[in-house]
Amino acid sequence: MDLTLSPSETEFRDEFRVWLEANQPGPEPAGEDAAFVFRRDWQRLLNASGWAGVAWPKEYGGRGATLIEQAIFYEELARAGAPSMANVLALAMGGPTLIAHGTEEQKQRYLSPILSAQEIWCQGFSEPDSGSDLASLKTRAVRDGDEWVVTGQKVWTTFAHHAKWCMLVARTDQDAPKHKGLTYFLMDMEQEAVQVRPLHQITGEAEFNELFINEARIPHENIVGGEGNGWAVAITTLMHERFTLAFGLQLQVQIAVRELTEKARTTRGATGQTAIEDPVIRQRLSQLMIEAEVLRLNSYRGLTAVMRHGVPGPEGSLGKWHWSEVAQSLAALAMDISGPHAQLVEDEWTYRFLRSHANSIEGGTTEILKNIVAERVLGLPRMR
Ligand SMILES: Cc1cc2nc3c(=O)[nH]c(=O)nc-3n(C[C@H](O)[C@H](O)[C@H](O)COP(=O)(O)OP(=O)(O)OC[C@H]3O[C@@H](n4cnc5c(N)ncnc54)[C@H](O)[C@@H]3O)c2cc1C
């Protein structure tokens, strides 16, 4: 891939840079609820100027930008240290899935409120006994006239407490082979039959939830991609999740490496030396800088695959796996630099260290991603 910007790409970058300078959102407030409101307002501000769905088609409220321009957009956000947007699951996964598999009516109905953050989305895939082996899920949907009646339990459902819509995969055919009997629904979260209970993480926050679904009603027209086709639609969602994670998060790593270098320059140990004067710390930092650059270049490789084939490929799994290792090593190094101060939960890096434990689980565990890379990228024999 040629990484030199064309004149029109340079113009695009400069236009967004000027916009960002004029619309600085300021620092994000502490606390999950306050941060959510802040990110929602930030998304609305971006959307009001047509910057929320940069690569989405213009007819659905997007800017119709190329994928390279979208990459430039993310790089500029990272350069400015801007916060992420509130409706992140819908922007990165739900919207692109609807654009690929939805009917025209669904696109007209759902895409615009995603961009404006009027309707927040969550992802109801994982269940207590079905995470990595998603196709074994047990939540069942039974047809009743023009509606489906859904009963089951979902878990680890991020932002379910803010969500209006849930991307829900349920079993609609009990007799079909496990990958074939699934259907992908958009479930309205605002009904009595859906109970959301928060789950507290090691950070103390309740970012995700359990969903108890007891005869929830979903209109037939809310099926995405056709009855019994849920596995293919869910794979589209997961591919977009990993591709976008790999691309967006490598940018966060670049920022974190810069911040950690600054921390190493300014943190003094018991001897009065700054951390950066310690050769072992310097070596670990340099290694992480190299890895951050490898992540960046691999994310462009993933972008090339999308430009060639129209959809993200299994390479996104490599980026997500590598990112989780780099993010966890960065946070661990920050703890060593902080020394005893790391024991104070008020320290931003202590929060990041605790949160980083989830990085190798969320969006697919590292073991599963290694299996995908082995089988689908390297072409090694299948495990089973
Ligand atoms: C912060 C966070 C947010 C999340 N948000 C959401 C969300 O919004 N929506 C949603 O649906 N889910 C969400 N998840 C769930 C996530 O997708 C699952 O946790 C993940 O897929 C793993 O499933 P599991 O927890 O059931 O673990 P399991 O699948 O039970 O795995 C347990 C262990 O066994 C290993 N293992 C399993 N199968 C294999 C195999 N074939 N080969 C080798 N090793 C294997 C795994 O790697 C893991 O170490 C979230 C998780 C986290 C941590």
The ligand as a Gaussian input file, in Angstrom:
#p B3LYP/6-31G(d) Opt

LIG

0 1
 C      -14.893000      -6.113000      28.565000
 C      -15.720000      -7.114000      27.822000
 C      -16.799000      -6.684000      27.062000
 C      -17.595000      -7.615000      26.370000
 N      -18.690000      -7.139000      25.672000
 C      -19.510000      -8.028000      25.054000
 C      -20.683000      -7.570000      24.390000
 O      -20.999000      -6.360000      24.358000
 N      -21.499000      -8.490000      23.812000
 C      -21.213000      -9.831000      23.808000
 O      -21.973000     -10.600000      23.239000
 N      -20.103000     -10.307000      24.449000
 C      -19.259000      -9.431000      25.070000
 N      -18.134000      -9.886000      25.733000
 C      -17.929000     -11.333000      25.837000
 C      -16.758000     -11.861000      25.034000
 O      -17.036000     -11.860000      23.667000
 C      -16.500000     -13.298000      25.574000
 O      -16.058000     -13.143000      26.908000
 C      -15.481000     -14.022000      24.778000
 O      -15.956000     -14.323000      23.495000
 C      -15.063000     -15.346000      25.469000
 O      -16.161000     -16.121000      25.819000
 P      -16.340000     -16.686000      27.301000
 O      -16.133000     -15.560000      28.257000
 O      -17.601000     -17.443000      27.345000
 O      -15.095000     -17.691000      27.514000
 P      -15.006000     -19.199000      27.023000
 O      -15.420000     -19.293000      25.587000
 O      -15.708000     -20.064000      28.005000
 O      -13.450000     -19.457000      27.093000
 C      -12.770000     -19.745000      28.328000
 C      -11.292000     -19.989000      28.004000
 O      -11.154000     -21.125000      27.135000
 C      -10.433000     -20.760000      25.944000
 N      -10.989000     -21.485000      24.797000
 C      -12.299000     -21.643000      24.497000
 N      -12.416000     -22.348000      23.336000
 C      -11.166000     -22.618000      22.898000
 C      -10.627000     -23.277000      21.743000
 N      -11.431000     -23.795000      20.811000
 N       -9.276000     -23.337000      21.616000
 C       -8.457000     -22.794000      22.546000
 N       -8.912000     -22.155000      23.668000
 C      -10.235000     -22.061000      23.831000
 C      -10.667000     -19.260000      25.803000
 O       -9.626000     -18.646000      25.052000
 C      -10.659000     -18.795000      27.264000
 O       -9.340000     -18.618000      27.724000
 C      -17.304000      -8.993000      26.429000
 C      -16.212000      -9.436000      27.186000
 C      -15.432000      -8.519000      27.879000
 C      -14.281000      -9.023000      28.684000

